[in-house]
Amino acid sequence: MVGSGRIRGVAAACAGAVALTVIGTLFLGTEACSTPSGAPAKAPEPVKIGASISLTNALAGSGAPLKNAIRAAEGQINANGGLLGRPVQFIILDDTSDETATPGSVIQTTAQKLVDQGVVAFLGPVGSSQVLAMQNITHGKQIIQLVSNATSPNLAAAQPVHDRYLFRTTPADDLQARAVVKFAMVGPAGIAGDAGATNACSKMAIFHINNAYGNGMSTVIQSYFPQKLPSVQLKDVPVDVDVKPDYKTELATIAAFKPDCMAVITYEPNADQLMTDLVQYKADNPGAFPASFFVIGTDGVYTGDFINNGRVNKNDPTTPTVAEGVYGTNPDTNPPTSEYGDFRTIYQAYFPGGEPDPFTANMYDAAILVALAIEQAGTVTDHVKIRDSLYDVSKAGKVYGPGELGEALQAIRAGVNIDYKGASGPVDIDDNGNVVSNYIVWKVTNGKFVTLGRINAQGL
């Protein structure tokens, strides 16, 4: 466990405190103590929070690390006394990456299972179309839902401004689309002086999946890019979410357009197939693409699987990957702040080795915000009060970060107005359920994601 200092560890006393094992995050509560008669006291019922996470199929590369982020938050909350004098239990279900918005679909069934188990709040799911398919259930039950990865601009309008229960800890893609445009306009050299830089892009192909995520960002790029650069030419190429055996037809269409760059707004499996086919297409058709041509991925491919599943040998991390040389944008999920540093320490105490994956900080922040809102509301049954408390703890108060969770909970209990400053950034939630973030520009170099620079997408 994490020791003393800014990051609090285990409080292993009776009298309302908790004990926590390093392995398994076991909340013992008053059950570990004895009543005056010597009989064990009954453990309090846990505060249940549900999580719909993609642990299999297309979104598993993004979903699996989020489970760890939730477990780290769960352990830390319970190590600091739980919520309202009760342990917290995060119930995580695999939604299999399903995004079918029909009754009886996996995503809808997952939501209903969590409702039936009496959850007070929801975390997830991962994809924007999944969120749109689920949010009608959470809204109907007045259960707050925080998502960490879903970035479609459509989510802001999914629920009424003054009666919403859907929130996110990552910025909307209308901002990321603007970051893509800015990057395309200046080229890699204009961001960080990349040694392999190419010219700026004036002809862009947009390869995107046909769902809320892909369509939303493509629409913003197509409306915004010509405003900033009237001479720009765009070619829109939508594809199904299900991965095709190959994208040779689409690449032939794109090559005929002779673009300077290509935005790739997909999930990892589609992108790996596309890049595999692009490498082969270039080999079979020399000169089909300009020498200066570059690819701009987005957050949907900013996963380890994009690199590793595109390797010549998936079991050998030293072999080349088709992702090599791809550029991209992503919300600045691992910002260079003390708050992120504290989160990293907490996360690695539960899951030693390696760096936290992209968006794990955003999911951790979602879990902590939900917990603080419940404590602030002082109830698990008044869902409107919990929703309103979420706004209260996310801005305009005494600032507490991830390493000060225990102090934040104590402050709430003492009637202090708090402002949680997250691992992923300020997480100040606005009336549309959104937060604002900067964006990084990355490049796959020697089989790893390398951050080249940062873009402030506001005011572009």
Buried (B, 14 or more C-beta within 10 A) or exposed (E): BBEEEBBBBBBEEBEEBBBBEEEEBBBBBBBBBEEEEEEEEEBBEBBBBBBBBBBEBBBBBBBBBBBBBBBBBBBBBBBBBBBBEBBBBBBBBBBBBBBEBEEEBBBBBBBBBBBEEEBBBBBBBBBBBBBBBBBBBBBEBEBBBBBBBBBBBBBBEBBEEEEBBBBBBBBBBBBBBBBBBBBBBBBBBBBBEBEEBBBBBBBBBBBBBEBBBBBBBBBBBBEBBBEEBEEBBBBBBBBEBEBBEBBBEBBEBBBEBBBBBBBBBBBBBBBBBBBBBBBBBBEEEEEBBBEEBBBBBBBBBBBBBBBBBBBEEEEEEEEEBBBBEBBBBBBBBBBEBEBBBBBBBBBBBBBEEEEBBBBBBBBBBBBBBBBBBBBBBBBBEEBEBBBBBBBBBBBEBEEBBBBBBBBBBBBBBEEEEBBBBBBBBBBBBBEBBBBBBBBBBBBBBEBBBEBBBBBBBEEB
